[in-house]
Amino acid sequence: MTRKILQMVGESRPWLRLRRRHFLWPAAVGIVLAVAYNAALPLVISTTDVRPTMERMLDAWSGGKSRITGEPDIRFWPNPTLTLSGTTIETTDGNPRTLARIGSITAAFSLISALRGEPALEDIRLIEPVVTLERGVDGALNWERPRWLTPHEPATVGDDTPFGDITIENGRLQVFDRSTNYAQEFPGISGTVKWPSFAGRLNAQLSSVIGGQTVNWSLACDEPLTLLAGRNATLKTSLTSAPLNFSFDGIGNLSTKPFASGRLQVSSASLPALAAWFEGASHGELPESSFNLSANVTTGEQTLKLNDLHMSLGAATATGVLDVSVPADDTPRIEGTLAFDRIDLNGLQPLFAKLPVDPEELAKDITDAFSRTWRVDVRLSTQEAAIGPLKLTDVAAGVMVDHGRASLDIGDSTYASGRLSGRLVLADAGLARGGKLELVLKDADLAAAVADFGFSGPVPSGRGSVNLDLSTDQPFWTPKAADASGRLTLSLANGKLSQFDANAFSELVRKGEFFSLSQAGSGTFDFQRADIEARFSDGSARLNRATFTGPTGSLSVNGVIPYRSGSLALAGTFTDTVNAAQRLRFFVGGSWPNAVISPLSVLGEPN
């Protein structure tokens, strides 16, 4: 059997040899033709035409004068490709200045057009281009407007020089403003620009590294020639990065007076990271919070309008309208309304806690940068607001800034089942000189307010009204602000004084011995009316009047409370209805709430 198989294989070998010959001959012919193709075409196609063709194309694009020093390198396999190195684009104003340098340029071309002596270059790749954009002291740009962008000479089909697909690898943009001495460099620019013809759609996708972050930018425009000529055109553009995202979809132009009308979206996942990216330094003192904004934006010559505005900062969201105007001969102004669901100003406490104790320079910078250069008139509303221990609801407020004067007005709000209004005014001399605070609380449940502020010991509760006026010449965020001066008045009806047993108190005073106020703290003192009036200055409160009148007696106290030390120096009288003719007089010392009561009889009869 084995011999038969070998015999059959041997008999088939001539056919195998024949098939190999049929395969090898075409392959050999193909290799010879390919070698001849690459060897012969450079002899047929002249390289002297491709360099001026590329220079003319660059001149048409840029409006400058192009010069290529490198020898053309033409390859025909696998596709016809041209490579040119050493390209420079200069100004044409008689004083040649470099506009751009390009390490090398590669481009594909049509073989048929090259054989005709008219090579059509396409799919161009710019490798390591360095572009310089400079504005002089007079405001003029170093780049001249190319002919195809001149409004009086619109491009026609006959002179349409298509851009095709342009790929940029490792480019760099250098920006200089001689009027402000501003200089910035954007390295690592890569991406593509697809523009088949002047009348076609423009799509650009570019990326760069800015401040250590990768930034991607895109642009799509159906009428790019109209846009670049400074006229209105529809466009979509976006910028994405880790610290900041931005997008715009609408109508805009790139004239000397730019215009935009469309939907704007801006977002940041972390405000500290965004601030660090802009300033190049860590901003750990800022509260960790995200930021999102979307609005229908419309710009004018000197105005910016944000309609249908939706904004969120951390857990707070707001809707509204804002108008920004920047007149040439007047102070910039912001006006509008914002409706929040919740505002928590306590989230700013970490920021204020890290501000320098000596805030002169900081306050001066804030005042100069904002208060004296901006005018603001913004109406605010919120369903909830947290300001220190205050938890307000249904708040209607306004922020005003006008030529150095700044104020926050609370027109109306609900607090402790009452109505709260107030005003905070910054000093004319600036943020470092403090300001004034006015609060009015009407028909409120003071028991809720007492619980919010965490007061302990005998404190009054009931429904009533509070008026508070304070002023300070120290920054609000420093401990020195506690030295504020002002006035407090409190009126209550049908309330009670907690942790105060009137009967036990009167008995202890009659005994004529020192005792702790806590010894009379097992009950409450009901009153029909209470009136308190105090003045503040230099870290102390002068209690001019504190009277409590009830069915079982009356209590009156006045004196001084140095609240920075927590000590007490008060004189008081108590009269009960059983012994109406006897007024019990006493002195209050020690510290709150561990006050020590000294009957006047003890003070007047020393041992």
TAFENZI-V397164 format. One line per field, one symbol per residue. ss: DSSP state (h for helix, s for strand, l for the rest). psi: psi as a letter, one per 40 degrees, with the letter a starting at -180 (. if undefined). burial: # if it has 24 or more other ideal C-beta (glycine too) atoms within 12 Angstrom, else .. A space follows every 50 residues. Layout:
ss=???
psi=???
burial=???
//
This chain:
ss=lhhhhhhhhhhhhhhhhhhhhhhhhhhhhhhhhhhhhhhhhhhhlllhhh hhhhhhhhhhhhllssssllllssslllllsssssssssslllllllsss ssssssssslhhhhhlllllssssssssssssssslllllslllllhhhl lllllllllllllssssssssssssssllllsssssssssssssslllll lsssssssssllsssssssssllhhhhhllllssssssssllllssssss ssslllllssssssssssllhhhhhhhhhlllllllllllsssssssssl llsssssssssssllssssssssssllllllssssssssssssshhhhhh hhhllllllhhhhhhhhhhhhllssssssssssssssllsssssssssss ssllsssssssssssllsssssssssllllhhhlssssssssssshhhhh hhhllllllsssssssssssssllllllhhhhhlssssssssssssslll lhhhhhhhhhhlllsshhhhllllsssssssssssssllsssssssssss llssssssssslllllslsssssssslllllllsssssssslllsssssh hhhhlll
psi=dddddddddddeddddddddddddddddddddddddddddddddhheedd ddddddddddddeahihhdihihhheheihhhhhifhhhiifeeghihdi hhdihiiiihdddddeeghhhifihhhfihhhhhhideeiidhihideeh degihiddfhgidahhhhhfihhhhhhddefhhihhifhiaihhgdidei hhhhhiiihhfehhhhhihhhdgdddddeeihiiihiihhiddhhhihha hiifaegiiihahhhhihdhddddddddefiifeeihhiihhhiihhhia dfihhhifhhihhbehiiiahhhhhgidfihiihiaihhidhhgeeeedd dddeiidgeddddddddddcdeeihhghhiiidihhgbehhiifhhiihh hhfehiihhhdiihhfeahhiihhhiideidefbaihhhhhhfihedddd ddefiiahiiiahaihhhhiiieiideideeefiiaihihhihfaihifh hddddddddddfiiiiddefeeaihhidihhhhiiiifeihhgdhghhhi deaihhiiahggedeeiigiiiihhiddgdehhhiiihaaihegihhhid dddegi.
burial=........................................#...#.#.## #.###.############.#.#.#.#...#####.######.....#### #########....#....################......###..#.##. ....#.....##############...........#.########..#.. ########.##.#########..######.#.#########.######## ####....##########.######.#........##.###########. ..####..######.##########......##############.##.. .#..#...#..##..##..###.#########.####..########### ##.#######.#####.##########..#############.####### ......######################..#############.###### ##.###.###....#.#..##..####..#######...####.###### .############....#########.......#######.#..#####. .......
//
